[in-house]
Amino acid sequence: MGCMSSKSAAVEDSRENHKEKLRRKGSLDKLVPRADSSRREDSVGSKDKYDGGDVKVLLIDKKTSGSNRYCYNDRAEKERIIDKFEVIETINKVENCEVANTITVGHHHLHPGSRVLNSIKGEQVAAGWPSWLVAVASDALKGWIPRRANTFEKLAKIGQGTYSSVYKARDVVHNKLVALKKVRFDNHDPESVKFMAREINLLRRLNHPNVIKLEGLITSHTSCSLYLVFEYMEHDLVGLASLPGIKFSEPQIKCYMHQLLSGLDHCHSLGVLHRDIKGSNLLIDSNGILKIADFGLACHFDPHDSVPMTSRVVTLWYRPPELLLGASHYGVAIDLWSAGCILGELYSGKPILPGKTEVEQLHKIFKLCGSPSEEYWRRAKLPHSTVFKPLHPYRRCVTETFNDLPSPAVSLMDTLLSIDPVHRRTAAFALKSEFFTTQPFACDPSSLPKYPPSKEIDAKLRDEEARRQRAVGSRGSRVDMERRGQKEPISNAEQTASSQRRQPHPNLKSRSQMLNSRNADGFSGLLINPPKQTPTAKENGRDFLEYNRKKVSHSGPLVYGAAFGKSGKEPDDLTRLSSRANLSKLSGLVATRTLAPEDHRSGPLTSEPVNQAGRSQRSFHELESAGKRDVRHHMPKTTESPQTAGGRACIKEPMHGRGPRGNKIYVSGPLLAPSENVDQLLKEHDRKIQEFARRARLDKTKAGKLQAQAKQATENSLFVTARGAE
Ligand SMILES: Nc1ncnc2c1ncn2[C@@H]1O[C@H](COP(=O)(O)OP(=O)(O)OP(=O)(O)O)[C@@H](O)[C@H]1O
């Protein structure tokens, strides 16, 4: 007695250290000792077991959801600590987990309902939900039990998002098709978990026919992988619009827009901003029902208590001017701008504002929508206003540009594409606009044509296949021509690709069709692989970095600098990263649509650092002064009629027929789609360089030989001369 072994002294020491750490973090001091510690065991529903040896305790702070973890080495210390915390969960043995005998606790008596809350959480854990998920998304899990992977048949991969893979699968319990979105995250990284939890929490709150429905989650106690189960949707708007020969009618456009705005109205009424409205996130089922999907960037907002949020959201082509100007306080208007872009795109058959960089995007916006008024610059106090304020104001020319469209459509577009977010009003307001109340009315979704399954991924595959076929075709015809001794004509790349577009590709099946036919052949799909073991923290860390990096590219060519993400703002997950994203990595329309040939000339796409004020300003003003040359260069050139706009030309876009592409076909596909001629030229160029190098080598050898001969001759003659002289 009284004599401490060196081991117990070390334990005591380490206890003191841990306590000191806790004290420094201020956690212990703030805690109120609980009056009735017997309740501890009740709340977890299971008794702790001790192996007799050291016991590790994992304490998870409820507020930070896992960021504070402390290990204690003996039972007494554990007892003392859990007396001061509310136990959320006790896990005696966790397979494949680094920490056995784990206790998950939160602060004691944070609010009066905490006992009920904890018993709910305890039940959820007992039901099989992993504790890290319960800690962050308990509300979203209410009434659900985790689905097991082996109750689904994975059929095919149907989408590759920036931080997820999406699979078509069969729910064998309910015998129906579903989409499984496997989200990548690191359950040891609170930021990563928070991101994932946000999407789940928001999705669970939303309940509307035009918003994708989260039907369940696949996970297990021991796994850190997570699948989100969604109803299966056959199409997305990008895939549909890119189907050969597709031309949306006026009632059809109204039908899609009505559904989009209804879904948005629902999200906004529940305080949810989507922050990534674009064609590939608008899914459409076989009955023509459109649903807003991908809430990976969505967030909660309170119009009456606005908190700063990141401006690094929304895919570039659909990003409103205030975000490009660095706004950190914004609301529903950001989604309405994107909806305005979709409306323009549905009529014109191509993105209406396809900027390559943030600077160019803003420039395109100003040229179409006019630059902000003096009053707006003053009122909005946007961070980048000094950099991007044009030297001369731009006149708005939305109505002139789209004057071939029915006036109610132009009027709605004019509202949604207002520079001042306030003037965009609300989704509910848009739904009451003349566009929907005048004839022709929106058609019923069920009356929409039945399309073959089409997704963005199908459009990409189709374009790749078309390119491959063109390459094969052009090789074949070259051989033929060579045989006939003809010279190969240099074809117009756009023409070639356009004619490809005009022709349906009978051989090209959608991925989903291929899948169906494989099923018909008796392909029954595969059971989902059992969840992998928990990756190491290091791997997970890398994953999350990768995830963030990808998310960056997903939202456009962004540059993340110190100017954003200061404390007090919404955690600016995108800001910490310094890598420049390449626009070619953008998902959605950016990746699948070809820019006009003029855009190809500008070479590889790069991002523009908006927060490098000097450079951006220079770039912006360069664009301004180039305005006359650069005007709407993505628009068809055939019937352009320049109209002066504050000293700048403003070209009107003809909208004949209102169908996609009007009387001009626009190519969808990778950025250098019609490039086999370019490839050919480059190959030829390479060949010539090699030939030249070979000749040079030969010449050098020859020259060397000649030189040696000459030298020999000189030496000989000298020798002869010398001999003669002798
Ligand atoms: N419920 C669904 N039914 C059918 N396909 C779906 C479904 N959900 C998603 N997909 C397909 O998977 C793709 C990627 O899904 P989602 O947009 O949710 O993931 P993401 O990682 O956030 O993607 P992104 O980075 O492109 O925004 C979609 O574009 C769509 O084609």
The ligand as a MOL file (V3000), in Angstrom:
LIG
                    3D

  0  0  0     0  0            999 V3000
M  V30 BEGIN CTAB
M  V30 COUNTS 31 33 0 0 0
M  V30 BEGIN ATOM
M  V30 1 N -31.6830 8.5830 -58.5950 0
M  V30 2 C -30.9230 8.4510 -59.6700 0
M  V30 3 N -31.3590 7.7100 -60.7030 0
M  V30 4 C -30.6250 7.5710 -61.7900 0
M  V30 5 N -29.4380 8.1630 -61.9770 0
M  V30 6 C -28.9410 8.9200 -61.0000 0
M  V30 7 C -29.6520 9.0980 -59.7850 0
M  V30 8 N -28.9310 9.9100 -58.9950 0
M  V30 9 C -27.8100 10.2200 -59.6740 0
M  V30 10 N -27.8100 9.6200 -60.8830 0
M  V30 11 C -26.7790 9.7350 -61.9270 0
M  V30 12 O -25.5020 9.8540 -61.3440 0
M  V30 13 C -24.8960 11.1080 -61.6690 0
M  V30 14 C -24.1120 11.6180 -60.4870 0
M  V30 15 O -24.9570 11.7630 -59.3850 0
M  V30 16 P -24.9010 13.0170 -58.4090 0
M  V30 17 O -25.0280 14.2650 -59.2460 0
M  V30 18 O -25.8880 12.8770 -57.3380 0
M  V30 19 O -23.4260 12.8410 -57.8400 0
M  V30 20 P -22.3020 13.9320 -57.5970 0
M  V30 21 O -21.1000 13.2100 -57.1170 0
M  V30 22 O -22.7610 15.0110 -56.7060 0
M  V30 23 O -22.1290 14.4550 -59.0830 0
M  V30 24 P -21.6620 15.8470 -59.6510 0
M  V30 25 O -20.2990 16.0350 -59.1660 0
M  V30 26 O -21.7250 15.6490 -61.1540 0
M  V30 27 O -22.6240 16.8900 -59.2030 0
M  V30 28 C -26.0490 12.0020 -62.1040 0
M  V30 29 O -25.6700 12.9860 -63.0330 0
M  V30 30 C -27.0430 11.0210 -62.7020 0
M  V30 31 O -26.8240 10.8320 -64.0690 0
M  V30 END ATOM
M  V30 BEGIN BOND
M  V30 1 1 1 2
M  V30 2 1 2 3
M  V30 3 2 2 7
M  V30 4 2 3 4
M  V30 5 1 4 5
M  V30 6 2 5 6
M  V30 7 1 6 7
M  V30 8 1 6 10
M  V30 9 1 7 8
M  V30 10 2 8 9
M  V30 11 1 9 10
M  V30 12 1 10 11
M  V30 13 1 11 12
M  V30 14 1 11 30
M  V30 15 1 12 13
M  V30 16 1 13 14
M  V30 17 1 13 28
M  V30 18 1 14 15
M  V30 19 1 15 16
M  V30 20 2 16 17
M  V30 21 1 16 18
M  V30 22 1 16 19
M  V30 23 1 19 20
M  V30 24 2 20 21
M  V30 25 1 20 22
M  V30 26 1 20 23
M  V30 27 1 23 24
M  V30 28 2 24 25
M  V30 29 1 24 26
M  V30 30 1 24 27
M  V30 31 1 28 29
M  V30 32 1 28 30
M  V30 33 1 30 31
M  V30 END BOND
M  V30 END CTAB
M  END
